[in-house]
Every structure is written in C-alpha cells, then in structure tokens.
C-alpha cells in the first residue's frame, strides 16, 4: 500500500526537528559525557566538561542554541519505494530547504545563518542557511525515514580522508591523524570512520556513522563479560582506548577523555586500495531521527531534564583572577601563566575571519580602521542574534587557528594586546604572541549559551554588513577563560596533552577506566 507524504507536513517536520536539535542534546551523549566527567582527573578538563554539561541543560531549559555555530544542515533520506508525493510545488530538495529556511528564521529561537553561496569567490551569506546537504536512498517500504543533523564548521573542518594501501593499519592511521586535528573540533566528542567503497563513499559513511546511537558503555560491558565480539566491535574498542590514551582531553588541554565513542561503517572496495575517512562530531552533537508515515508532521518528544547530571558550573572566585579589560596593560598580560583561569570584566571587541581580512586590506591601503584596537582584547566569535531581552544570543568562541595568519599584523599594527578563541594556536601565531609579549586566552567550545550570560551589552562598532562577522563591542562580567598561550610562547595545548599522555602511559590511573567507559 502506498503512502502519501504531503509537502507541508515534510516542511514542518524538517523545521521542527532543526529547532529541536538546536537546544536538545541526544540523551545518550549526555549519559556518556556525564560518565566522562565523573572519571576525569585533569582539573582543566573537568572544568571544561562541567561548562559543557551546564550549558547543555541551560539550552534545554531555555530553548536556545547549544552552540553559536548552528551548523550547516545535513539530511539523510531513505525513501520507501511505495511513497508518493502530494501537494508538492517543487522538488523534494526544495521542500527540505523550505524547512531549513523556516527553522533558521524562526523568531522565537533565531539560529545563526552560516552558509555562504559561491564558496570560491564572493562567499555571500544566503541569509537563511540554505541549501542543506541532502543524501537520498530509495529503499523498500512505504515510509519516509529522515535523519537531520546540523554540523558546525569547527568539527567539519577537521574531517580527514586518505587512500590507504590494502595492508595498511587503520589503527596506525587514526593514531597518527587525530593529533593533527588539534582541538578545534571541541573534544570530547565522537569520531566517525568510513572504510572502503570509493573516496566519496568513505566520507559519506563516516558522516552517517555519527548519527548512530552511542553505545560504548554497553560495548565495554559486553567485552568485560567475555561475550564474543565482531571484528568491527574489537576495532572500535581498540581505537577508543588508544585515542583516549593520547591524553588530548577536553578542549585539548590534556585529560583522560578525548572521545566518548568511535563509530565505524564499511563497504566493499577495490582490491587495490582501502579508502578511509574520519569525521569528528563536536560537543554540540546535533542530530535526530524520525519517520513519516503519511499521518501528518512529526514532532520529536522532548527529553526529561532529569536525565541531565547534577552538575552546575559556576565561576571559581578563589582560583581565578579577575581582569579589568578597561584598564588592562601589557605588563599585566605578561604576568599571566599557561593554565591560569581568568574572569574577564569590561569591554572587549569581537572579530573573526571576514573582519580580519577586511582589516588587512584597509591597513594595506592606509585606510583608517573603524575601531581603535590599542590595548584591547579581541574575541573570535560570530554570535547568534538575540531574542527577547538578551544582550546577545549564544556566543561561544570560534576556532582560533583560522586567525593565525593575521596575528602578527594585529599585534604589530593595531595595538591589540590579547585574543580569546577556542582550541590551540599554530607556530606562526605563537611566535607572534611571544614576539609582542601578548597572550591567547581560551574559552570553552560547546558552552555558548553559558558564555552569553556573561555578556551584558552588545553593539556593532564596525563592518555591520558582515552580519555575525561584524566587529561588536561586548561588555562582559566574569567571562571565564583559560590562559592557553602566555607572553613567553608556552602553549597549554602542547604541555597539557604531553603531560597527560605520559601520566596515562605510566599506569598512574590503573584503577580508573581512562577511556570513560
């Protein structure tokens, strides 16, 4: 028997699901993250996980985005061969994109529009986050099976693909590759791995695998019971434990848990090769699955807030230094040490990729900048638009390495004295920071709504046409950050993982399951 899927029902289902995943984490992710929090021994990593868990519950309660980067939409469709379409005025993709448009422009919970058309040249924002990236399979049956995901740029940018030789080790490749990904994908998260097929098939499988339910705790229990394991299960367990033994930890600061689960999909391949792809899923972890049977739009059931652990992050006024941004001096910046936790107060500027490119072009032409950066701190952020009485929407940090090439210019030519972002800095940026006795501060990726509560006022000072990439001025109260690179060029993202990988290797945590299971 055929089933009629109506256009408006599909549009509404897509829109509702995207709103849902913007503020509800999957509960299996919360359960795995809560266990990792209980086991974590690194103070910096434990604090970061506490911020992520607190942010998650705040977002679930407030129906506001978990992360300021509300992602590019991925949709996986399995269309039953007995499905028929009713009331469609365009293509199936057109209907899905209308659902995306409605979700991202919903005034009750506006989502950041991050998609740019023409990726090579003009890169103009489409203003509604369309189009989605859509994958369609035709399968037996009379249902429409849909998985939606919103993939942030920080984790998507760390995707890897390689053509292994048939006898090359998957484990060796993964362990060699994960450290090159840095922390811009906001660990702890998930690694999805696709093996086989062709180059593009491996990448799609890696992405699809991220949509599977997390079950590492169950898999570890199965292994401990002595039950027989499949080869894929054995590989997942081996990779899980060995990746966590790298000591990268939450936010790349060093710790016991880097990944919460490893997912693997495979497909037959040519005898001459072994394509492999690996894609991380970040702390935002936005995806949902539903099935349409022709009875109307589908609305996902909200999870019970009782499923969140009793973890509430609050500023540590004993260990953290209060910093007045309005009177900050180079001498004070030079006194900070890696790992110091600071609470920022006062006025800070913002700016990310497009703003830095425009500043570079203006300086090259000798033009006056719209903002004086002298003795100021810049925050790498592209916030969500505010709703209601918010000063700003969720406003977590963006990956700082994308600004590495501009760091010498900003420190040498504008008077900037410090920067705030997420993840590590590369050698070029660290050298500039050391040269100018500056500092780089790290905010927690995956705690965007929590961070936004520290921002009391917001106004655009320059490049308004860039939208979320404009230069804002935030007035902040007790915004939490960690000194990641000090004026001497020492990076906590280098020293932290080195320390924790060594501590794990020595067996110091023998009584603790360091992999988080």
C-alpha positions as CSV (number, residue, x, y, z in Angstrom):
1,X,0.0,0.0,0.0
2,X,1.3,3.4,-1.0
3,X,1.7,6.3,1.5
4,X,1.1,9.9,0.6
5,X,3.7,12.4,2.1
6,X,2.4,16.0,1.9
7,X,4.7,18.8,1.2
8,X,3.6,21.0,4.1
9,X,4.0,18.1,6.5
10,X,7.6,17.5,5.4
11,X,8.4,21.1,5.6
12,X,7.0,21.4,9.1
13,X,8.8,18.2,10.2
14,X,12.2,19.4,9.0
15,X,11.7,22.8,10.6
16,X,10.6,21.4,13.9
17,X,13.4,18.9,14.1
18,X,16.1,21.5,13.4
19,X,14.7,23.7,16.1
20,X,14.7,20.7,18.4
21,X,18.3,19.7,17.9
22,X,19.5,23.3,18.3
23,X,18.8,23.1,22.0
24,X,18.4,19.4,23.0
25,X,21.5,17.2,23.1
26,X,20.8,13.5,22.4
27,X,20.4,11.8,25.8
28,X,22.9,9.1,25.0
29,X,25.5,11.8,24.6
30,X,24.7,13.3,27.9
31,X,25.0,9.9,29.6
32,X,28.4,9.3,28.1
33,X,29.6,12.8,28.9
34,X,28.4,12.6,32.5
35,X,30.4,9.4,33.0
36,X,33.5,11.1,31.5
37,X,33.0,13.9,34.0
38,X,32.9,11.5,36.9
39,X,36.2,9.9,35.9
40,X,38.1,12.9,34.8
41,X,41.2,13.7,36.9
42,X,42.5,16.8,35.0
43,X,41.2,19.9,36.7
44,X,41.2,21.9,33.4
45,X,39.3,19.1,31.5
46,X,36.9,18.6,34.3
47,X,36.1,22.3,34.4
48,X,35.5,22.3,30.6
49,X,33.2,19.3,30.8
50,X,31.3,20.9,33.6
51,X,30.8,24.0,31.5
52,X,29.5,21.9,28.6
53,X,27.1,19.9,30.8
54,X,25.8,23.1,32.4
55,X,25.4,24.8,29.0
56,X,23.5,21.8,27.7
57,X,20.9,21.9,30.5
58,X,20.6,25.7,30.2
59,X,19.9,25.3,26.5
60,X,17.3,22.6,27.0
61,X,15.5,24.7,29.6
62,X,15.8,28.0,27.7
63,X,15.2,26.6,24.2
64,X,18.3,28.5,22.9
65,X,21.1,27.1,20.8
66,X,23.8,24.9,22.4
67,X,26.4,26.5,20.2
68,X,26.6,29.8,18.4
69,X,27.6,27.9,15.3
70,X,24.2,26.3,14.5
71,X,25.7,24.5,11.6
72,X,25.2,23.5,8.0
73,X,22.2,21.2,7.7
74,X,22.8,17.6,6.6
75,X,19.7,15.5,5.7
76,X,19.8,11.7,5.1
77,X,16.6,10.4,3.4
78,X,15.5,6.8,3.0
79,X,12.5,7.0,0.7
80,X,10.3,3.9,0.6
81,X,9.5,2.8,-3.0
82,X,5.8,3.0,-2.2
83,X,5.9,6.6,-1.1
84,X,4.1,9.1,-3.2
85,X,4.2,12.9,-3.0
86,X,1.2,15.1,-2.5
87,X,0.9,18.8,-2.9
88,X,4.5,19.5,-4.0
89,X,5.1,22.7,-5.9
90,X,8.8,22.0,-6.4
91,X,11.3,19.2,-5.9
92,X,11.9,17.1,-2.8
93,X,15.1,19.2,-2.1
94,X,13.1,22.4,-2.4
95,X,10.7,21.3,0.3
96,X,13.5,20.3,2.6
97,X,15.2,23.6,2.1
98,X,12.0,25.5,2.9
99,X,12.0,23.6,6.2
100,X,15.6,24.7,6.8
101,X,14.6,28.3,6.0
102,X,11.7,28.3,8.4
103,X,13.8,26.7,11.2
104,X,16.7,29.2,10.9
105,X,14.5,32.3,10.7
106,X,12.1,31.3,13.5
107,X,11.8,34.5,15.6
108,X,11.2,32.5,18.8
109,X,14.6,30.9,18.6
110,X,16.6,32.5,15.8
111,X,19.5,30.4,14.6
112,X,22.8,31.7,13.1
113,X,22.9,31.6,9.3
114,X,26.4,30.3,8.4
115,X,26.0,29.1,4.8
116,X,27.7,31.1,2.0
117,X,26.9,30.7,-1.6
118,X,29.7,30.6,-4.2
119,X,32.4,29.1,-1.9
120,X,35.3,30.3,-4.0
121,X,34.7,33.9,-5.0
122,X,32.0,36.2,-3.4
123,X,31.1,33.9,-0.5
124,X,27.9,35.9,0.3
125,X,25.7,34.6,3.1
126,X,22.5,33.1,1.8
127,X,20.7,34.7,4.9
128,X,18.6,31.6,5.7
129,X,21.2,28.8,6.0
130,X,20.0,27.1,2.8
131,X,20.8,25.0,0.9
132,X,21.1,21.8,3.0
133,X,23.4,18.9,2.0
134,X,21.0,16.1,1.1
135,X,21.6,12.4,0.6
136,X,18.7,10.3,-0.7
137,X,18.4,6.5,-0.8
138,X,15.5,4.6,-2.4
139,X,14.5,1.6,-0.2
140,X,11.7,-0.9,0.0
141,X,8.6,0.2,2.0
142,X,6.1,3.0,2.3
143,X,7.7,5.3,4.9
144,X,10.0,8.3,4.7
145,X,12.9,7.8,7.1
146,X,14.7,11.1,7.9
147,X,17.8,11.9,9.8
148,X,18.7,15.5,10.2
149,X,22.0,17.0,11.5
150,X,23.5,20.4,11.9
151,X,27.2,20.2,11.6
152,X,29.4,23.0,12.9
153,X,32.4,24.3,11.0
154,X,34.9,23.7,13.8
155,X,34.4,19.9,13.6
156,X,33.7,19.7,9.9
157,X,36.9,21.5,9.1
158,X,38.8,18.7,10.8
159,X,37.5,16.0,8.5
160,X,40.2,13.7,7.0
161,X,40.3,11.4,4.0
162,X,43.1,9.1,2.8
163,X,43.7,6.3,0.4
164,X,45.3,3.5,2.4
165,X,47.1,0.6,0.8
166,X,45.2,-2.7,1.4
167,X,47.6,-3.9,4.2
168,X,48.0,-0.5,5.9
169,X,46.9,-0.3,9.5
170,X,43.7,1.6,10.2
171,X,44.7,2.0,13.9
172,X,48.1,3.5,13.0
173,X,46.5,5.9,10.6
174,X,43.9,7.1,13.1
175,X,46.5,7.5,15.9
176,X,48.8,9.5,13.6
177,X,45.9,11.6,12.3
178,X,44.0,12.5,15.4
179,X,46.7,14.7,16.9
180,X,46.9,16.7,13.7
181,X,43.3,17.7,14.1
182,X,44.0,19.9,17.1
183,X,41.2,20.8,19.5
184,X,39.1,22.9,17.1
185,X,36.5,20.1,16.9
186,X,35.8,20.7,20.6
187,X,36.6,17.3,22.2
188,X,35.3,15.3,24.0
189,X,33.2,14.2,21.0
190,X,32.7,11.3,18.6
191,X,34.9,10.0,15.8
192,X,33.0,8.6,12.8
193,X,35.1,6.4,10.4
194,X,34.2,5.1,7.0
195,X,36.3,2.3,5.5
196,X,36.0,1.1,1.9
197,X,33.9,1.9,-1.2
198,X,35.5,4.8,-3.1
199,X,36.8,8.1,-1.8
200,X,33.5,9.8,-1.6
201,X,31.7,6.7,-0.3
202,X,34.1,6.5,2.6
203,X,33.4,10.2,3.5
204,X,29.7,9.8,3.4
205,X,29.9,6.6,5.6
206,X,32.0,8.5,8.1
207,X,29.4,11.2,8.3
208,X,26.5,8.7,8.5
209,X,28.1,6.8,11.3
210,X,28.0,9.9,13.5
211,X,24.2,9.6,13.5
212,X,24.3,6.2,15.2
213,X,23.4,5.9,18.9
214,X,26.2,6.0,21.4
215,X,26.8,2.6,22.9
216,X,30.4,2.5,24.0
217,X,29.4,1.8,27.7
218,X,27.4,-1.2,26.5
219,X,30.2,-2.4,24.3
220,X,32.7,-2.2,27.1
221,X,30.4,-4.2,29.4
222,X,29.9,-6.8,26.6
223,X,33.7,-7.2,26.3
224,X,34.1,-7.4,30.0
225,X,31.5,-10.2,30.2
226,X,33.5,-12.4,27.9
227,X,30.9,-12.3,25.1
228,X,32.0,-12.8,21.5
229,X,32.8,-9.5,19.7
230,X,32.7,-8.8,16.0
231,X,35.8,-7.6,14.3
232,X,34.3,-4.1,14.0
233,X,33.5,-4.1,17.7
234,X,37.0,-5.1,18.5
235,X,38.4,-2.3,16.3
236,X,36.1,0.3,17.9
237,X,37.3,-0.7,21.4
238,X,40.9,-0.7,20.4
239,X,40.7,2.7,18.8
240,X,38.6,4.1,21.7
241,X,41.2,3.2,24.3
242,X,44.2,4.2,22.2
243,X,42.8,7.6,21.1
244,X,42.0,8.4,24.7
245,X,45.5,7.3,25.8
246,X,46.8,10.2,23.6
247,X,45.9,12.5,26.5
248,X,44.5,15.2,24.3
249,X,41.5,15.6,26.7
250,X,38.6,18.0,26.8
251,X,39.2,21.1,24.7
252,X,42.7,19.8,24.0
253,X,44.0,20.9,27.5
254,X,45.0,17.3,28.5
255,X,43.0,14.7,30.3
256,X,41.6,11.2,30.3
257,X,38.7,11.5,27.8
258,X,39.1,12.8,24.2
259,X,36.4,10.7,22.6
260,X,33.2,9.3,24.0
261,X,32.6,6.8,21.2
262,X,34.1,5.5,18.0
263,X,31.7,4.7,15.1
264,X,32.7,2.7,12.0
265,X,30.9,1.9,8.8
266,X,32.4,-0.3,6.0
267,X,31.6,-1.0,2.3
268,X,33.2,-3.4,-0.3
269,X,36.1,-1.7,-2.1
270,X,38.5,-2.3,-5.0
271,X,41.2,-4.9,-4.3
272,X,43.9,-2.3,-5.0
273,X,43.1,0.0,-2.1
274,X,41.4,0.8,1.2
275,X,39.8,4.3,1.3
276,X,39.3,5.7,4.8
277,X,37.7,8.8,6.1
278,X,37.3,10.2,9.6
279,X,35.0,13.0,10.7
280,X,34.7,14.2,14.3
281,X,31.4,15.3,15.9
282,X,31.9,18.1,18.4
283,X,30.4,18.9,21.8
284,X,27.3,20.3,20.1
285,X,26.3,16.9,18.8
286,X,23.1,17.9,16.9
287,X,21.2,15.2,15.2
288,X,17.8,13.5,15.3
289,X,15.9,10.7,13.5
290,X,12.2,10.4,12.7
291,X,9.9,8.5,10.3
292,X,7.0,10.0,8.4
293,X,4.1,7.6,7.7
294,X,1.6,9.9,6.0
295,X,-0.3,10.8,9.1
296,X,1.0,14.3,9.4
297,X,4.0,16.3,10.6
298,X,6.3,14.7,13.1
299,X,7.3,16.4,16.3
300,X,10.0,14.9,18.5
301,X,9.3,14.3,22.1
302,X,11.4,16.4,24.5
303,X,13.7,14.5,26.8
304,X,13.2,14.7,30.6
305,X,15.5,17.2,32.3
306,X,16.1,14.6,35.0
307,X,18.4,12.8,32.5
308,X,21.0,15.6,32.9
309,X,23.5,15.0,35.8
310,X,23.5,17.3,38.8
311,X,26.5,19.3,37.6
312,X,26.3,23.1,37.8
313,X,29.3,25.1,36.8
314,X,30.0,28.4,38.5
315,X,33.0,30.8,38.4
316,X,35.8,29.9,40.8
317,X,36.4,33.2,42.6
318,X,39.2,31.6,44.7
319,X,41.4,30.2,41.9
320,X,40.5,32.7,39.1
321,X,42.0,36.1,38.6
322,X,39.6,39.0,37.9
323,X,40.7,41.1,35.0
324,X,39.5,44.6,34.2
325,X,39.6,44.9,30.4
326,X,39.1,48.6,30.6
327,X,42.4,49.2,32.4
328,X,44.4,46.2,31.0
329,X,48.1,46.8,30.4
330,X,50.8,44.9,28.5
331,X,52.6,44.3,31.9
332,X,49.5,42.6,33.3
333,X,49.1,40.4,30.2
334,X,52.8,39.4,30.5
335,X,52.2,38.2,34.1
336,X,49.7,35.5,33.1
337,X,50.8,31.9,33.0
338,X,49.5,28.9,31.0
339,X,46.6,27.3,32.8
340,X,45.7,30.4,34.8
341,X,41.9,30.8,34.9
342,X,40.7,34.4,34.4
343,X,37.3,36.1,34.8
344,X,37.1,38.9,32.2
345,X,35.2,42.1,33.1
346,X,34.7,45.2,31.0
347,X,34.6,46.0,27.3
348,X,36.0,43.6,24.7
349,X,35.9,43.7,20.9
350,X,35.0,40.9,18.5
351,X,36.2,39.9,15.1
352,X,36.8,36.7,13.1
353,X,37.7,35.6,9.6
354,X,36.0,38.2,7.4
355,X,36.7,41.1,9.7
356,X,40.4,40.2,9.9
357,X,40.6,40.0,6.1
358,X,39.0,43.4,5.8
359,X,41.3,45.0,8.4
360,X,44.3,43.6,6.5
361,X,43.0,45.1,3.2
362,X,42.3,48.5,4.9
363,X,45.8,48.6,6.5
364,X,47.4,47.8,3.2
365,X,45.6,50.8,1.6
366,X,46.4,53.1,4.5
367,X,42.8,53.5,5.4
368,X,41.6,54.3,9.0
369,X,40.0,51.4,10.8
370,X,36.5,51.8,12.3
371,X,37.8,50.7,15.7
372,X,40.8,51.5,17.8
373,X,42.4,48.3,19.0
374,X,45.0,49.9,21.2
375,X,45.3,47.9,24.5
376,X,42.2,46.0,23.6
377,X,41.3,42.3,23.7
378,X,39.5,40.7,20.7
379,X,37.1,37.7,21.0
380,X,36.9,35.4,17.9
381,X,33.2,34.9,17.8
382,X,30.2,35.0,15.5
383,X,27.2,35.3,17.8
384,X,23.6,34.2,17.4
385,X,21.1,37.1,17.1
386,X,19.4,37.9,20.4
387,X,15.8,37.2,21.2
388,X,13.6,38.8,23.9
389,X,15.7,40.7,26.4
390,X,19.0,39.0,25.6
391,X,22.0,41.3,25.0
392,X,23.3,38.7,22.6
393,X,22.4,35.2,21.6
394,X,24.7,32.2,22.3
395,X,28.2,33.4,21.7
396,X,30.9,30.7,22.1
397,X,34.4,31.0,20.6
398,X,35.3,30.1,17.1
399,X,38.5,28.1,16.1
400,X,41.4,30.5,16.7
401,X,43.8,28.8,14.2
402,X,41.9,30.4,11.3
403,X,43.2,33.8,12.6
404,X,46.8,32.6,12.9
405,X,47.9,34.3,9.6
406,X,46.5,37.7,10.8
407,X,48.0,37.6,14.3
408,X,51.4,39.3,13.6
409,X,49.5,42.1,11.7
410,X,47.0,42.6,14.5
411,X,49.7,42.7,17.3
412,X,52.2,44.8,15.3
413,X,49.9,47.3,13.6
414,X,46.7,47.8,15.6
415,X,47.8,47.9,19.2
416,X,45.9,44.7,20.2
417,X,47.3,43.0,23.3
418,X,45.4,39.8,23.7
419,X,43.0,37.4,22.0
420,X,40.2,35.0,23.0
421,X,39.1,31.9,21.0
422,X,38.9,28.2,21.2
423,X,41.5,25.4,20.7
424,X,45.2,25.7,20.1
425,X,47.3,28.3,18.2
426,X,49.8,27.3,15.5
427,X,53.5,28.0,15.4
428,X,53.1,31.3,13.4
429,X,50.6,32.7,15.9
430,X,52.7,31.5,18.9
431,X,55.8,33.2,17.5
432,X,53.9,36.5,17.1
433,X,52.5,36.2,20.6
434,X,56.0,35.6,22.0
435,X,57.5,38.5,20.0
436,X,54.9,41.0,21.1
437,X,54.6,39.7,24.7
438,X,50.9,39.1,24.1
439,X,48.6,36.3,25.3
440,X,46.0,34.0,23.9
441,X,43.0,33.0,26.1
442,X,40.8,30.0,25.5
443,X,37.0,29.9,26.1
444,X,35.2,26.6,26.1
445,X,33.8,25.5,22.8
446,X,30.4,23.9,23.5
447,X,29.4,26.4,26.2
448,X,28.0,29.2,24.0
449,X,24.7,29.8,25.9
450,X,26.6,29.8,29.3
451,X,29.2,32.2,27.9
452,X,26.5,34.6,26.6
453,X,25.1,35.1,30.1
454,X,28.4,36.9,30.9
455,X,27.7,39.4,28.1
456,X,25.6,42.3,29.4
457,X,25.6,44.6,26.5
458,X,26.4,44.3,22.8
459,X,26.7,46.8,20.0
460,X,28.2,46.8,16.5
461,X,31.2,49.2,16.0
462,X,32.3,48.3,12.5
463,X,31.6,46.2,9.4
464,X,27.9,45.9,10.1
465,X,27.4,44.4,6.6
466,X,29.3,41.3,7.7
467,X,26.4,40.3,10.0
468,X,27.6,37.8,12.6
469,X,31.2,38.5,11.5
470,X,30.9,42.3,12.2
471,X,33.0,43.9,14.9
472,X,31.0,44.1,18.1
473,X,31.8,45.5,21.5
474,X,30.7,43.3,24.4
475,X,30.5,44.5,28.0
476,X,31.2,41.3,30.0
477,X,31.0,40.3,33.6
478,X,33.1,37.4,34.9
479,X,33.5,35.7,31.5
480,X,35.6,32.6,32.1
481,X,38.7,31.9,30.1
482,X,42.0,30.0,30.5
483,X,45.4,31.3,29.5
484,X,46.4,29.0,26.7
485,X,49.5,30.8,25.3
486,X,51.4,33.1,27.6
487,X,53.7,36.0,26.7
488,X,56.7,33.6,26.6
489,X,55.1,31.5,23.9
490,X,54.3,28.5,26.1
491,X,51.1,26.7,25.0
492,X,48.9,24.7,27.3
493,X,47.6,22.8,24.3
494,X,51.2,21.4,23.9
495,X,52.2,20.9,27.5
496,X,48.8,19.6,28.7
497,X,48.4,16.6,26.3
498,X,52.1,15.8,26.7
499,X,51.8,15.6,30.4
500,X,48.6,13.6,30.4
501,X,49.6,11.1,27.7
502,X,52.7,10.4,29.8
503,X,50.7,10.0,33.0
504,X,48.3,7.6,31.3
505,X,51.2,5.6,29.9
506,X,52.8,5.2,33.3
507,X,49.7,3.5,34.6
508,X,49.0,6.2,37.1
509,X,45.3,5.8,36.5
510,X,45.3,2.0,36.5
511,X,42.3,1.9,38.8
512,X,40.3,4.3,36.6
513,X,38.9,3.4,33.2
514,X,40.7,6.3,31.4
515,X,38.6,5.8,28.2
516,X,35.5,6.9,30.1
517,X,33.5,3.7,29.9
